[in-house]
Amino acid sequence: MKYKLLSTDTKVNIFGVTLFRIQALIAFGNVSKDELGGYIEKEGNLDQSGDAWVSGEAQVSGDARVYGNAWVSGNAQVSGDAWVSGNAWVSGNAQVSGDARVYGNARVYGDARVYGNAQVYGNAQVSGNARIFYGFVKLSLKDKSYSLMAQLGVALVKDEVTLYKRVNKISKGKYSSCHDSNFIYEDGKIAKVKDPDMSEQSCSTGIHLSTALYWESGDTLIACKVKEKDIITVQEGKVRCKQCLVIGEVKL
């Protein structure tokens, strides 16, 4: 045994999972005996052999977290405020750090580095000497609520969420799409696409929504409320949906 879980130092993450801080029982790699690490859900998240480690505030700023069916092994290092979850594997000499997120069925291995605000998920694989610093790896999770939190940092409330998009203002309470002037949004009304693409394509037929600062084109920012059942996919930092309720213009 190279580490133990501390039952006296726990935290509950946003998904209601109890995580336990780890403490090294022996010295290995760059870890000292008795050093405090980050948080994991169970021993099945971190290999008891090798030099793999999940760092905590004793070593770096922040507390890394590993939970779900995620597995960290070999000489892999998870540090900073990085999260590894779902069925993700981090192995070999891979490093996941900063505010990075690795989840879904993703695999990070070899000498790969994932850091900054990067997100690796779905069935994505990062290996060799690859470096991912910022951006979103394509592929959406089936659990839309998880994707919304990981990609956009927003949560569903009563199975719906408020998101934003930029449009061109026609008159008070009426706007047109920046990409199709015939598609109209009106305050208090449902904007609906007649024949949306139901595939996992990110940029395809449908209404695209995201955070307020995501958009560049258009002269007006509007808020829209979308129900979880109407979301087709969440990837590359935005939502593509079948329909949404237009709330109205937002002043930044």
C-alpha positions as CSV (number, residue, x, y, z in Angstrom):
1,M,0.0,0.0,0.0
2,K,1.4,3.4,-1.0
3,Y,-1.5,5.6,0.2
4,K,-4.6,5.6,2.3
5,L,-7.9,7.4,2.3
6,L,-8.6,9.8,5.1
7,S,-12.1,9.4,6.5
8,T,-11.7,12.5,8.5
9,D,-11.0,14.7,5.5
10,T,-13.8,14.4,2.9
11,K,-15.7,16.6,0.5
12,V,-18.8,16.2,-1.5
13,N,-18.5,17.3,-5.1
14,I,-21.3,18.9,-7.2
15,F,-22.7,15.5,-8.2
16,G,-23.2,14.4,-4.6
17,V,-20.2,12.0,-4.6
18,T,-18.2,11.8,-1.4
19,L,-14.5,12.1,-2.0
20,F,-11.7,11.3,0.4
21,R,-8.3,13.0,0.7
22,I,-5.4,10.7,0.2
23,Q,-2.2,10.5,2.2
24,A,1.1,8.7,1.2
25,L,2.2,5.8,3.4
26,I,5.6,5.6,1.8
27,A,7.9,7.8,-0.2
28,F,7.7,7.2,-4.0
29,G,8.5,9.2,-7.1
30,N,8.3,12.9,-6.1
31,V,6.0,12.1,-3.2
32,S,7.2,12.1,0.4
33,K,5.9,9.8,3.2
34,D,2.8,11.2,4.9
35,E,2.3,13.8,2.2
36,L,-1.3,14.8,1.7
37,G,-2.7,14.5,-1.8
38,G,-5.9,15.4,-3.5
39,Y,-9.3,13.7,-3.4
40,I,-10.5,10.4,-4.8
41,E,-13.7,8.5,-4.4
42,K,-12.2,5.0,-3.8
43,E,-9.0,3.0,-4.1
44,G,-10.2,1.9,-7.5
45,N,-9.4,5.4,-8.8
46,L,-5.7,5.4,-8.1
47,D,-3.2,2.5,-8.5
48,Q,-1.5,1.4,-5.3
49,S,1.6,0.5,-7.4
50,G,3.8,2.7,-9.5
51,D,4.4,6.4,-9.0
52,A,0.9,7.6,-10.1
53,W,-0.4,10.3,-7.8
54,V,-3.3,12.8,-7.3
55,S,-1.8,16.0,-5.9
56,G,-3.3,18.1,-3.1
57,E,-2.8,21.6,-1.7
58,A,0.3,20.4,0.1
59,Q,2.1,20.2,-3.2
60,V,0.3,22.5,-5.6
61,S,-2.4,25.1,-5.5
62,G,-5.8,23.4,-5.5
63,D,-7.0,19.9,-5.0
64,A,-7.2,17.5,-7.9
65,R,-10.1,15.1,-7.9
66,V,-10.6,11.6,-9.4
67,Y,-13.9,9.8,-9.1
68,G,-16.5,7.6,-10.8
69,N,-14.8,4.7,-12.6
70,A,-11.8,6.8,-13.5
71,W,-8.4,5.1,-13.2
72,V,-5.0,6.8,-12.7
73,S,-2.0,4.4,-13.0
74,G,1.6,4.0,-14.1
75,N,3.6,7.2,-13.4
76,A,0.6,9.5,-14.3
77,Q,0.1,12.7,-12.4
78,V,-3.1,14.6,-11.8
79,S,-2.6,18.0,-10.1
80,G,-3.9,21.5,-9.7
81,D,-7.7,21.7,-9.9
82,A,-7.9,19.0,-12.5
83,W,-10.8,16.5,-12.5
84,V,-10.7,13.0,-13.9
85,S,-14.0,11.2,-13.9
86,G,-16.5,8.9,-15.7
87,N,-14.6,5.9,-17.3
88,A,-11.5,8.0,-18.1
89,W,-8.0,6.5,-17.8
90,V,-4.8,8.5,-17.3
91,S,-1.7,6.3,-17.4
92,G,1.9,6.0,-18.5
93,N,3.8,9.3,-17.9
94,A,0.7,11.4,-18.7
95,Q,0.0,14.6,-16.8
96,V,-3.4,16.3,-16.3
97,S,-3.2,19.6,-14.5
98,G,-4.5,23.2,-14.2
99,D,-8.3,23.3,-14.6
100,A,-8.3,20.4,-17.1
101,R,-11.2,17.9,-17.2
102,V,-10.8,14.4,-18.5
103,Y,-14.0,12.3,-18.5
104,G,-16.3,10.0,-20.4
105,N,-14.4,7.2,-22.0
106,A,-11.3,9.4,-22.7
107,R,-7.8,8.0,-22.5
108,V,-4.7,10.1,-21.8
109,Y,-1.4,8.2,-21.8
110,G,2.2,8.0,-23.0
111,D,3.9,11.4,-22.4
112,A,0.7,13.4,-23.1
113,R,0.0,16.6,-21.3
114,V,-3.5,18.0,-20.8
115,Y,-3.6,21.3,-18.9
116,G,-5.0,24.8,-18.7
117,N,-8.7,24.8,-19.4
118,A,-8.6,21.8,-21.8
119,Q,-11.4,19.3,-21.8
120,V,-10.9,15.7,-23.1
121,Y,-14.0,13.5,-23.2
122,G,-16.2,11.1,-25.1
123,N,-14.0,8.4,-26.8
124,A,-11.1,10.8,-27.3
125,Q,-7.6,9.5,-26.9
126,V,-4.5,11.7,-26.3
127,S,-1.2,10.0,-26.4
128,G,2.5,10.2,-27.4
129,N,3.9,13.7,-26.9
130,A,0.6,15.4,-27.5
131,R,-0.2,18.7,-25.7
132,I,-3.7,20.1,-25.2
133,F,-3.9,23.4,-23.4
134,Y,-7.2,25.0,-24.3
135,G,-10.4,24.0,-26.0
136,F,-12.9,21.2,-26.2
137,V,-12.4,17.7,-27.6
138,K,-15.3,16.9,-29.9
139,L,-18.0,14.2,-28.8
140,S,-20.9,14.8,-26.5
141,L,-21.8,12.7,-23.4
142,K,-25.2,11.0,-23.2
143,D,-25.7,12.7,-19.8
144,K,-26.5,16.2,-21.0
145,S,-26.5,17.6,-17.5
146,Y,-22.9,16.5,-17.0
147,S,-21.9,17.9,-20.3
148,L,-23.5,21.2,-19.6
149,M,-21.6,21.5,-16.3
150,A,-18.2,20.4,-17.7
151,Q,-18.4,22.3,-21.0
152,L,-20.3,25.5,-20.1
153,G,-20.1,25.6,-16.3
154,V,-23.9,25.7,-16.0
155,A,-26.4,23.4,-14.3
156,L,-29.9,22.3,-15.1
157,V,-32.6,23.7,-12.8
158,K,-35.9,21.7,-13.0
159,D,-34.7,20.1,-16.2
160,E,-34.0,23.4,-18.1
161,V,-31.2,25.9,-18.4
162,T,-30.8,29.5,-19.5
163,L,-28.3,30.2,-22.2
164,Y,-27.4,32.9,-24.6
165,K,-26.8,33.8,-28.2
166,R,-26.1,36.9,-30.3
167,V,-28.6,37.9,-33.0
168,N,-29.4,40.9,-35.1
169,K,-32.1,43.2,-33.7
170,I,-35.1,43.9,-36.1
171,S,-37.3,45.8,-33.7
172,K,-38.2,45.8,-30.0
173,G,-38.5,42.2,-28.9
174,K,-37.8,40.8,-32.4
175,Y,-34.5,39.5,-33.8
176,S,-33.1,37.5,-36.7
177,S,-30.4,34.8,-36.8
178,C,-26.9,35.9,-37.8
179,H,-26.7,33.0,-40.2
180,D,-30.2,32.9,-41.6
181,S,-32.1,36.2,-41.7
182,N,-35.4,34.4,-42.2
183,F,-35.2,32.6,-38.8
184,I,-36.8,34.9,-36.3
185,Y,-36.6,35.1,-32.5
186,E,-39.3,36.9,-30.6
187,D,-39.5,37.7,-26.9
188,G,-41.8,35.3,-25.0
189,K,-42.2,32.9,-27.9
190,I,-40.8,29.5,-28.8
191,A,-38.1,29.5,-31.5
192,K,-38.2,26.1,-33.2
193,V,-36.3,24.5,-36.0
194,K,-38.6,22.5,-38.3
195,D,-36.2,19.7,-39.2
196,P,-33.1,19.7,-36.9
197,D,-30.2,17.3,-37.4
198,M,-30.5,14.8,-34.6
199,S,-26.9,13.5,-35.1
200,E,-24.0,14.3,-32.8
201,Q,-22.7,16.9,-35.3
202,S,-21.7,20.1,-33.5
203,C,-22.3,22.6,-36.3
204,S,-25.5,21.5,-38.0
205,T,-29.2,22.3,-38.3
206,G,-30.5,23.5,-35.0
207,I,-30.4,26.4,-32.6
208,H,-27.0,27.1,-31.1
209,L,-26.7,28.5,-27.6
210,S,-23.8,29.0,-25.2
211,T,-22.6,31.3,-22.5
212,A,-23.0,35.1,-22.9
213,L,-19.3,35.7,-23.8
214,Y,-19.0,32.9,-26.3
215,W,-20.4,34.8,-29.3
216,E,-18.8,37.3,-31.5
217,S,-21.1,38.2,-34.4
218,G,-24.5,39.9,-34.1
219,D,-25.5,43.3,-32.5
220,T,-27.7,42.0,-29.7
221,L,-27.4,39.4,-27.0
222,I,-30.6,37.5,-26.0
223,A,-31.3,35.0,-23.3
224,C,-33.1,31.8,-24.0
225,K,-34.5,29.0,-21.9
226,V,-34.0,25.4,-23.2
227,K,-35.3,22.2,-21.7
228,E,-33.0,19.2,-21.3
229,K,-35.3,17.1,-23.6
230,D,-34.8,19.6,-26.5
231,I,-31.0,19.5,-26.3
232,I,-29.5,17.5,-29.1
233,T,-25.8,17.7,-28.3
234,V,-23.4,19.6,-26.0
235,Q,-19.9,20.0,-27.4
236,E,-17.2,22.5,-28.4
237,G,-18.4,24.9,-25.7
238,K,-22.0,25.2,-27.0
239,V,-25.4,23.6,-27.1
240,R,-27.3,22.6,-30.2
241,C,-31.1,22.2,-29.6
242,K,-34.4,21.7,-31.3
243,Q,-36.2,24.7,-29.7
244,C,-36.0,27.2,-27.0
245,L,-38.1,29.9,-25.3
246,V,-36.8,33.4,-26.0
247,I,-36.6,35.4,-22.7
248,G,-35.4,38.7,-24.2
249,E,-32.5,41.1,-24.7
250,V,-29.6,41.1,-22.2
251,K,-27.5,44.2,-21.5
252,L,-23.9,43.4,-20.6
